[in-house]
Amino acid sequence: QVQLVESGGGSVQPGGSLRLSCAVVGSDAIINAMGWYRQAPGKARELVADISGGISRNVADSVKGRFTISRDHAKNTATLQMNSLRPEDTGVYYCYVAAVTRPKFTPMDFWGNGTLVTVSA
C-alpha cells in the first residue's frame, strides 16, 4: 500500500501564497505520477496539476501562471506552490499518486485525506 502524508494549506488573503506538500511513505511501489485535485463547496473534484518524470504534465487553465508543481524523485515528495491566490481557489486539496504496486505490478491510484485552502479577505 501507498501512504500519503500531506502538509501545508491554511487561510490566506487574496493575492497571497501557500505551499502544499505530499510525501509517499513506507512503500516500495513505483510512483509514476503525483499531483493534486481540489474540490470546492458544491462542486465536483477537479485536477489542479500533476507531474510525471520531473516534467509538468497537466495544469488546469485556471491556475496556469500562478501554481507550480514540482517533484523530488529521491524523496518521493511533490510540492504545489500556489501564488496569487484567488477566492475561487478555495477548496479541499487532495494529493494523489498514480503508482504500480509490487509484487504483481498492479497500477493503482492513491489519495490523501485532503487539506483545506481558504482564500478570503
Disulfide bonds with the S-S distance in Angstrom:
Cys22-Cys95 1.94
